[in-house]
Amino acid sequence: MAAFRAIDLKEILPSDNIYFYRNKLEFSFSEKAWIMDKNSASLKDVPSVALGFHVPQRWDKVLDVHECFLQSEVSNSILNAVRNFAILNNIPAYSQETQSGYFRNLVIREGKNTGDVMVNVVTFEDRPEIMSTLSSELTKRFPEITTVVNNVNLRKSQVAVGDFEKVYYGEG
């Protein structure tokens, strides 16, 4: 194995931004929220629509996130609005176990220099009536949103890309 020689290493400069610095986050839906049980100080599954991050090394557990300090406050508001939309409209999260449900992932991307916000909703089915309503509600509430995309993933695998996509707002 060759050794590196005479490498000019530059000083690593820390970012001034330690919160709200990410320009993209991918959240997963689950039909069960994995939350802290106040009585036993342990985590437990609760039937609901959860939207958040997978628990490390567990594809079947999603920690329901309501506030994340990695992405902007607008992103947090969009995250909660999409979860609330699913709950209020009784639209289930996709279950890999039963191969049923609708919502799979939510990807929010922000242009830190432009202020543009893209919302990408990954679903198991193509249901334009749901996406049109969601897109309309989001763009009315969040003028920062410049694009709403629906990626439809018909496969069993749990990935945040689709077999095809439809743009519901903006240019995509």
Helices and strands as residue ranges (DSSP letters): E 24-37, E 42-54, E 62-64, H 73-88, E 103-110, E 117-123, H 128-141, E 145-152, E 164-169
